[in-house]
Amino acid sequence: MTAMTTQTTKVRIPDTKLADEATQLIRDTTTELIYHHSRRVYSFGFLQGLNRGLSFDPELLYIGAMFHDVGLGEPFRTSGRRFEVDSANEARRFLQAHNVPEDSIRRVWTAIALHTTPGIPEFMEPEVALVTAGVEYDVLGIGYQSISDADRAEIVALHPRPDFKRRILEAFTEGIRHKPETTFGNVKADVLEHFVPDFERGDFVRTILESQWPE
């Protein structure tokens, strides 16, 4: 059973060495924007888990939430991989260094890698579903009324979101503009289409019709 400390009346932050070290790593290597966003993702995902009656591992959910956007950082901008994969790989390295079981690592990796792929995570393990639920709540406002005004206000008071919509879109743009090919078929193509003037969106139909297959 994972020990916990209280963040809000309902949300519990895992009180473990693993969670503490993850928190410190994210604080040291990302911006305040990403740190507070990631803590809110955990908190909103945690509450969605309670609302849905899911049995989940808070520690795995916490690691998934805290690492989900690290791939937007400057060290990864020329990697050629989707930022979600870079984020997932960093979480895997962190967990492997702490001798976490492989099945737990797989859950966290999958939760992070799929957090911008709607329609799939909700049918997977609770930790996978809830990282996406937390992201969708904080970024898109999906299910906004499913969390009470009081709980929402308490979380935002602890982890403020000043000018968040503009700032997170800026973070997305800066994190992926150097590898636009990684947005093919995913939601981040919308970001570059809005904010990068010379961006050319990949077209699935054109890709099929222009492939080397004769018919």
N, C-alpha and C positions, 0 to 999 in steps of 0.2 A: 504494500500500500504506500503510495507516494505521499510524503508529508507536504503540507501546503501552508502558504501564508495568505492572508486576506488582502485582496486588492479592492474589491467592493463587497457589499453585503452578500452577493451571490457568487462572484467570480473568485476563483482561488488560483494564485500563481504557485506553481510547484516550488517547494522549498528544498531543493536538492542541489548538490554540487554541479551536476550536469546543467541544470537550468541556470544556476548562478554564472557559470562560466560562459554559457551561450549569451546571456544578457550582457556580460562584460565585453565579449567579442563583438557583438553587434554595436554596442555603444562606441567601441574603439575604432570600428572599421566602416561605419555608415554615418549618414547625417542624422540630425535630430528628427527631420521629417520622416525618414524610413524607420527609425527607432520607435517613435510614437505611433506611427501607422501600424507597425508590426505588433506592438503591444495591444492596440485596439483590435487588430485582426484576431489575436488570441482571445481577447475578452468577448468579442461578439460571437466568435465561433464557439466558445465555451457556453455562452448563454443559449445559442441556437441548439447546442447539444442537449442542454437541459430541457429546452422547449420541445424537442423531438423525442425525448425519452431515450436517448442513445447512451450506450455504455462505451466510454472512450478513455484512453490513457491521456490524462492532462499533460504529462511530461512530453509525450510524442507530439501532441497538438501544439504545445508551446514551442518546441524546436522547429516544427514545420512553419509556424507563424513567424517566428523570429528570423529565420533564414530565407523566407520566400522571395525577398526582393534584393538579396545581396548581389545577385548577378547584374544588377543595374549599375554597379560601381565601376569606376574607371579601369581597374585591373582587367575587366572582362570585355571591354568594348571592342577589342579586335580579336576575340576568341573565335568568331565564326559560328558560334553555337547560339541557340535561343537563350535569352537571359534566364528563363525558367530552368533550363538544364544546368547552366552555370551555378545558379542558386542551389539546385538540388545536389549537385556534385560537391559543393562546399559543405552542405549539411552532412552528406555522407562521410566526407573526410573527417569532419568534427566528431561524428558519432563513432566511426571506426577507431579513432584515436582514444576514445573512452570505452572501447571494448563493449559496445552496445550490440545485442544480438542482431543477426542479419535480417530477421523478419521485421524487426522494429525499424531498422535502417531502410528497408524496402518501403515500408509504409510512409516514412517521412519523405523519402526521395520522390515517391509517386505523388504524395500530397502537394509537394512544391512544383514538380514538373507539370502537373495538370491544373494548376490553380487559375490559369486563364483559358481553360478549355471547358466551357459550360456544357451541361447536359450529360457528362460522364461521371465526375467525382461523386455526385450525390448517390450513385448506386454502388459505390465501393465502400471500403472500410470506413468506420466513423471518423477516424483522424483525417483521412483523405477528404471526405465529404465536408468536414468542418473547417479545414483551412480555406477551402473554396468559399464556403458559406460566410466566413469572416471577411474574406476579401470582397466578396460581392456586397456585403452589407456596408463596409466602410467606404468602398470606392464608388459603388453604383447605387447604393441605397435600396438594394433588393430586400424585401421583407422588412422595411423600415419600421412598420408598426408592430412587428412581432416582438420587439423588445420595448419595455416600458420607458416612458419619458424619464422616469427617475433613474433607472439603471443606465440608460444612454447618457444622461447628463453627468452621472457619477464617473463613468468611464472617460468621457471627454474632458471632465475637469482634471483628471489625473494625467491624461494624454491628449493635450489640446490639438486642435486641427485648424489653426489660423490660415486662411486663404488656401485651404487644402486642395480644392479642386484644381486651381491653376498650378499649384506647386507640384502636385503628383503627376499631372500631365507633362509638366516640364521635366520631371525626373524620368518619366517613361521615354520622352523624346530624346533626352541626352544619353540615356542608357542604351538605346537601340539604333539611333540614327546612323551609326558607323557600320551597322550590319543589317541593312534594310531587307536583304534576302531572307532573313530569319522570320520575317513577319508574314510570309506567304501562308495563307489559310488560317490566320489567327487574328485575334482582336487588335493586336498592336499595329496592324496595317492601318486601322482607322486613325491612330495617333499620328503616324508619320504623314498620312494624307492631309491631315489638318495643319500640321506644324512644320513640315519640310517641303519647301516649294518644288524641288525637282524630284520628289519621290514618285516612282511609278509602281502602282500596285500590281502584284502578280495576279494573273487571271487564270483560274482553274480551267475554264472552257477552252481558252486560247492555247493553254499548255497542252491539252489533249489534242486539239485539232492540228497544232504545229509540231507535234512529236514526230520522230522518224518512222513511226509505223505507217505503212502505205495506206491502211484503211482501218 
